[in-house]
Amino acid sequence: MAKRHIPAAHGSHPNVTPLIDVVMVLIVFFMLVAKIGVNTGADEKIIIPKTVMGIDIKDLGNTLVLNVRQGQIDQPYITALVKGTPTELKVFDPTTKRNQLVETLKYFRNGDKVAGIAANPDFKVIIRGDESMEYRFLEPVLLACAEAQVKEWAFNTGKVEVEVP
């Protein structure tokens, strides 16, 4: 039986078509895997207070961002990104007689056995309060965090630009 030989190349340069195909597949893979434009639910309309002592939060995993504004009477107006949807969370809903904020925080903290969601002891809350908001609107949010046994919470603040003389 005669041996077959590899045919001679027709050009003096290498064929780069397979290389381009591999590079395109890698580009598509990284585009699908990357988190581009992750929405945390932070409301850009809130003017947050400025501080010099603030600490940057690097890990936003297991975190719920609560946007708190002055509401009607003594009720704060609270919004958050819950299951990918901006949602208003009421401290006390007179129609259902429930505290939606506490229920939502307990859902993220304790999980849901029916839906198969495990408890999350590392659950954190970031509170974004308007700088002109009175404390009476912030107090129910802090009490809800305590009732839901949220162990770690922080306030979102902006950096003060300090001028050096």
Secondary structure, DSSP 8 states (H G I E B T S, - for coil): ---------SSSS---HHHHHHHHHHHHHHHHHS--S------TTS---EESS-------TTEEEEEEEE-STT-EEEEEEETTEEEEE-S-BTTTTB-HHHHHHHHHHH-BTTTTB---TT-EEEEEE-TT--HHHHHHHHHHHHHTT--EEEE--EE------
